[in-house]
Amino acid sequence: MMNKADLIDEVAKVVNTKKMAQDAVEAVLSTITTALKANQSVTLVGFGTFKVSKRKARTGRNPQTGESIKIPARKVPTFAPGKALKEAVK
């Protein structure tokens, strides 16, 4: 499993310093987050698309008590992989 620090280390192999790599990773993640907050999608050709989906309100059940509960509608971030990423993972 690769975490954020591992990703920064991998990017640092391509750029000059680890600080530059950290700034680059932070900038990408921040930009994607900002776009999703504005309800925009982010498409990286060959990699995939980040977008916001809407979940409808629904009735759920508390597993401990069996009581019915209302689950409100909400927006959730989703990722759809691109063709190149799907092919790379096969």
Secondary structure by P-SEA (a helix, b strand, c coil): cccaaaaaaaaaaccccaaaaaaaaaaaaaaaaaaaaacbbbbcccbbbbbbbbbcbbbbbcccccbbbbbbbbbbbbbbbcaaaaaaac
